[in-house]
Amino acid sequence: MQRIAVPTIGGMISSTLLMLIVIPAIFGLVKGFRLPSGDRLDVGTPVPSASVSIERPSKVLQPEE
């Protein structure tokens, strides 16, 4: 069982390192590590907020005795 275990574990470790370190580093080199400046952002039309307005009741209910 040792013959297949070593390549399997090695492949899992190397693929994890590739996905977490190498590919983002290459992407950063190609696209650049800088953040976009505010004047170049394409924000489009503003989206209305999804806030919920809470209205107070017009009449306060009193508990019945």
DSSP file (Angstrom, degrees, kcal/mol; ACC not computed):
  #  RESIDUE AA STRUCTURE BP1 BP2  ACC     N-H-->O    O-->H-N    N-H-->O    O-->H-N    TCO  KAPPA ALPHA  PHI   PSI    X-CA   Y-CA   Z-CA
    1    1 A M    >>        0   0    0      0, 0.0     4,-1.4     0, 0.0     3,-0.6   0.000 360.0 360.0 360.0 -19.8    0.0    0.0    0.0
    2    2 A Q  H 3>  +     0   0    0      1,-0.2     4,-1.5     2,-0.2     0, 0.0   0.798 360.0  67.1 -68.4 -27.5    3.0    2.3    0.5
    3    3 A R  H 34 S+     0   0    0      1,-0.2    -1,-0.2     2,-0.2     0, 0.0   0.854 111.1  32.0 -64.1 -34.4    3.6    2.4   -3.3
    4    4 A I  H <> S+     0   0    0     -3,-0.6     4,-1.5     2,-0.1    -1,-0.2   0.703 110.8  65.4 -95.0 -21.1    0.4    4.3   -4.0
    5    5 A A  H  X S+     0   0    0     -4,-1.4     4,-2.7     2,-0.2     5,-0.3   0.910  97.1  53.1 -70.1 -42.3    0.2    6.3   -0.7
    6    6 A V  H  X S+     0   0    0     -4,-1.5     4,-2.4     1,-0.2     5,-0.2   0.936 112.1  42.8 -63.9 -48.4    3.3    8.4   -1.3
    7    7 A P  H  > S+     0   0    0      0, 0.0     4,-2.3     0, 0.0    -1,-0.2   0.867 114.6  52.7 -65.4 -32.3    2.4    9.8   -4.7
    8    8 A T  H  X S+     0   0    0     -4,-1.5     4,-2.1     2,-0.2    -2,-0.2   0.950 112.6  42.3 -66.8 -48.0   -1.2   10.3   -3.6
    9    9 A I  H  X S+     0   0    0     -4,-2.7     4,-2.3     1,-0.2     5,-0.2   0.904 114.9  51.5 -65.1 -40.9   -0.2   12.4   -0.5
   10   10 A G  H  X S+     0   0    0     -4,-2.4     4,-2.6    -5,-0.3    -1,-0.2   0.893 109.9  49.5 -62.5 -40.1    2.4   14.2   -2.6
   11   11 A G  H  X S+     0   0    0     -4,-2.3     4,-2.3     2,-0.2    -1,-0.2   0.886 110.4  50.2 -66.4 -38.8   -0.1   15.1   -5.2
   12   12 A M  H  X S+     0   0    0     -4,-2.1     4,-1.7     2,-0.2    -2,-0.2   0.908 113.8  44.9 -66.4 -40.4   -2.6   16.3   -2.7
   13   13 A I  H  X S+     0   0    0     -4,-2.3     4,-2.3     2,-0.2    -2,-0.2   0.925 114.9  47.1 -68.9 -44.4    0.0   18.6   -1.0
   14   14 A S  H  X S+     0   0    0     -4,-2.6     4,-2.2     1,-0.2    -2,-0.2   0.880 111.9  49.9 -68.2 -36.2    1.4   19.9   -4.3
   15   15 A S  H  X S+     0   0    0     -4,-2.3     4,-2.3    -5,-0.2    -1,-0.2   0.874 110.5  51.0 -69.6 -34.6   -2.1   20.7   -5.7
   16   16 A T  H  X S+     0   0    0     -4,-1.7     4,-2.3    -5,-0.2     5,-0.2   0.932 112.1  45.9 -65.5 -45.3   -3.0   22.5   -2.5
   17   17 A L  H  X>S+     0   0    0     -4,-2.3     4,-2.3     1,-0.2     5,-1.4   0.884 111.8  53.0 -63.8 -37.8    0.1   24.6   -2.7
   18   18 A L  I  <>S+     0   0    0     -4,-2.2     5,-2.5    -5,-0.2    -2,-0.2   0.932 113.3  42.3 -62.6 -45.7   -0.5   25.3   -6.3
   19   19 A M  I  <5S+     0   0    0     -4,-2.3    -2,-0.2     1,-0.2    -1,-0.2   0.851 121.6  39.0 -71.7 -34.5   -4.0   26.5   -5.7
   20   20 A L  I  <5S+     0   0    0     -4,-2.3    -2,-0.2    -5,-0.2    -1,-0.2   0.762 133.8   9.6 -89.9 -24.8   -3.3   28.6   -2.6
   21   21 A I  I  X5S+     0   0    0     -4,-2.3     4,-1.7    -5,-0.2    -3,-0.2   0.766 123.0  45.1-121.2 -53.6    0.1   30.1   -3.5
   22   22 A V  I  ><S+     0   0    0     -5,-1.4     4,-2.4     2,-0.2     5,-0.2   0.940 112.5  46.1 -71.3 -49.1    1.3   29.7   -7.1
   23   23 A I  H  ><S+     0   0    0     -5,-2.5     4,-2.5     1,-0.2     5,-0.2   0.923 114.7  47.0 -64.9 -44.9   -1.9   30.5   -9.1
   24   24 A P  H  > S+     0   0    0      0, 0.0     4,-2.4     0, 0.0    -1,-0.2   0.875 112.1  52.2 -63.1 -33.2   -2.8   33.6   -7.1
   25   25 A A  H  X S+     0   0    0     -4,-1.7     4,-2.0     2,-0.2    -2,-0.2   0.914 110.9  46.0 -67.5 -41.3    0.9   34.8   -7.4
   26   26 A I  H  X S+     0   0    0     -4,-2.4     4,-2.3     2,-0.2     5,-0.2   0.912 112.7  50.8 -66.2 -41.8    0.8   34.4  -11.2
   27   27 A F  H  X S+     0   0    0     -4,-2.5     4,-3.0     1,-0.2     5,-0.4   0.907 109.7  51.0 -61.2 -41.2   -2.6   36.1  -11.4
   28   28 A G  H  X S+     0   0    0     -4,-2.4     4,-2.0     1,-0.2    -1,-0.2   0.876 110.1  49.1 -64.4 -37.5   -1.2   39.0   -9.3
   29   29 A L  H  < S+     0   0    0     -4,-2.0    -1,-0.2     2,-0.2    -2,-0.2   0.883 115.7  43.3 -68.8 -37.8    1.8   39.3  -11.6
   30   30 A V  H  < S+     0   0    0     -4,-2.3    -2,-0.2     1,-0.2    -3,-0.2   0.939 126.5  29.8 -73.7 -47.0   -0.3   39.4  -14.7
   31   31 A K  H  < S-     0   0    0     -4,-3.0    -3,-0.2    -5,-0.2    -2,-0.2   0.695 113.4-114.6 -87.2 -19.6   -3.0   41.7  -13.4
   32   32 A G     <  -     0   0    0     -4,-2.0    -3,-0.1    -5,-0.4    -1,-0.1   0.107  12.4-108.4  94.4 147.7   -0.9   43.7  -11.0
   33   33 A F  S    S+     0   0    0     -4,-0.1    -1,-0.1     2,-0.1     2,-0.1   0.438  79.7 111.4 -90.4   0.2   -1.1   43.9   -7.3
   34   34 A R        -     0   0    0     -6,-0.1     3,-0.0    -3,-0.1     0, 0.0  -0.392  67.2-122.3 -79.3 152.5   -2.5   47.5   -7.1
   35   35 A L        -     0   0    0     -2,-0.1     2,-0.1     1,-0.1    -1,-0.1  -0.650  37.2 -99.5 -85.3 148.1   -6.0   48.3   -6.0
   36   36 A P        -     0   0    0      0, 0.0    -1,-0.1     0, 0.0     2,-0.1  -0.451  39.1-119.3 -69.0 140.9   -8.2   50.2   -8.5
   37   37 A S    >>  -     0   0    0     -2,-0.1     3,-1.0     1,-0.1     4,-0.5  -0.379  22.8-111.1 -77.0 161.0   -8.4   53.9   -7.8
   38   38 A G  G >4 S+     0   0    0      1,-0.2     3,-0.6     2,-0.2    -1,-0.1   0.803 113.3  56.0 -64.5 -31.5  -11.7   55.5   -7.1
   39   39 A D  G 34 S+     0   0    0      1,-0.2    -1,-0.2     3,-0.1    -2,-0.0   0.695 106.9  49.8 -77.4 -16.7  -12.0   57.4  -10.3
   40   40 A R  G <4 S+     0   0    0     -3,-1.0     2,-0.2     2,-0.1    -1,-0.2   0.483  83.1 111.4 -99.0  -3.0  -11.6   54.3  -12.5
   41   41 A L    <<  -     0   0    0     -3,-0.6     2,-1.0    -4,-0.5     3,-0.2  -0.516  61.2-144.6 -72.3 136.1  -14.2   52.2  -10.7
   42   42 A D        +     0   0    0     -2,-0.2    -1,-0.1     1,-0.2    -2,-0.1  -0.804  32.2 161.6-100.4  92.1  -17.3   51.6  -12.8
   43   43 A V        -     0   0    0     -2,-1.0    -1,-0.2     1,-0.2     2,-0.0   0.717  24.6-165.4 -88.0 -20.2  -20.0   51.6  -10.2
   44   44 A G        -     0   0    0     -3,-0.2    -1,-0.2     2,-0.0     3,-0.0  -0.338  50.1 -10.2  71.7-153.1  -22.9   52.1  -12.6
   45   45 A T  S    S-     0   0    0      1,-0.1     2,-0.1    -2,-0.0     0, 0.0  -0.559  82.3-102.6 -81.6 145.2  -26.2   53.2  -11.3
   46   46 A P        -     0   0    0      0, 0.0    -1,-0.1     0, 0.0    -2,-0.0  -0.386  30.6-131.9 -68.0 144.1  -26.7   53.2   -7.5
   47   47 A V        -     0   0    0     -2,-0.1     3,-0.1    -3,-0.0     2,-0.0  -0.814  25.0-113.4 -95.8 132.0  -28.7   50.3   -6.1
   48   48 A P        -     0   0    0      0, 0.0    -1,-0.0     0, 0.0     2,-0.0  -0.352  38.2-105.2 -64.8 145.8  -31.5   51.2   -3.7
   49   49 A S        -     0   0    0      1,-0.1     0, 0.0    -2,-0.0     0, 0.0  -0.333  15.1-136.4 -71.7 154.0  -30.8   50.0   -0.2
   50   50 A A        +     0   0    0     -3,-0.1    -1,-0.1     2,-0.1     2,-0.1  -0.062  53.4 142.7 -99.6  31.8  -32.7   47.0    1.1
   51   51 A S        -     0   0    0      1,-0.1     2,-0.5     0, 0.0    -2,-0.0  -0.420  46.1-133.6 -75.0 151.0  -33.4   48.6    4.5
   52   52 A V        -     0   0    0     -2,-0.1     2,-0.4     2,-0.0    -2,-0.1  -0.898  12.6-139.6-106.6 127.9  -36.7   48.0    6.1
   53   53 A S        -     0   0    0     -2,-0.5     2,-0.6     1,-0.0     0, 0.0  -0.726  11.2-149.4 -88.4 135.1  -38.6   50.9    7.6
   54   54 A I        -     0   0    0     -2,-0.4     2,-0.4     0, 0.0    -2,-0.0  -0.912  11.1-157.2-106.4 119.5  -40.3   50.2   10.9
   55   55 A E        -     0   0    0     -2,-0.6     3,-0.0     1,-0.0    -2,-0.0  -0.753  14.9-126.1 -97.8 142.1  -43.4   52.3   11.5
   56   56 A R        -     0   0    0     -2,-0.4     2,-0.1     1,-0.1    -1,-0.0  -0.611  33.9-104.1 -81.4 144.0  -44.8   52.9   14.9
   57   57 A P        -     0   0    0      0, 0.0    -1,-0.1     0, 0.0     3,-0.1  -0.406  19.6-139.0 -66.9 145.6  -48.4   52.0   15.5
   58   58 A S  S    S+     0   0    0      1,-0.2     2,-0.5    -2,-0.1    -2,-0.0   0.759  89.6  42.0 -77.1 -24.0  -50.8   54.9   15.5
   59   59 A K  S    S-     0   0    0      2,-0.0     2,-0.5     0, 0.0    -1,-0.2  -0.987  79.2-138.4-127.6 127.8  -52.7   53.5   18.4
   60   60 A V        -     0   0    0     -2,-0.5     2,-0.4    -3,-0.1    -2,-0.0  -0.732  22.1-134.2 -85.4 125.6  -51.2   51.9   21.5
   61   61 A L        -     0   0    0     -2,-0.5    -1,-0.0     1,-0.0    -2,-0.0  -0.661  15.0-151.2 -83.8 130.3  -53.1   48.9   22.5
   62   62 A Q        -     0   0    0     -2,-0.4     2,-0.1     1,-0.0    -1,-0.0  -0.818  24.0-108.8 -99.9 140.0  -53.8   48.6   26.2
   63   63 A P        -     0   0    0      0, 0.0     2,-0.2     0, 0.0    -1,-0.0  -0.408  35.3-116.8 -67.3 142.2  -54.1   45.2   27.8
   64   64 A E              0   0    0      1,-0.1     0, 0.0    -2,-0.1     0, 0.0  -0.544 360.0 360.0 -79.5 143.0  -57.7   44.3   28.9
   65   65 A E              0   0    0     -2,-0.2    -1,-0.1     0, 0.0     0, 0.0   0.425 360.0 360.0-103.1 360.0  -58.3   43.8   32.6
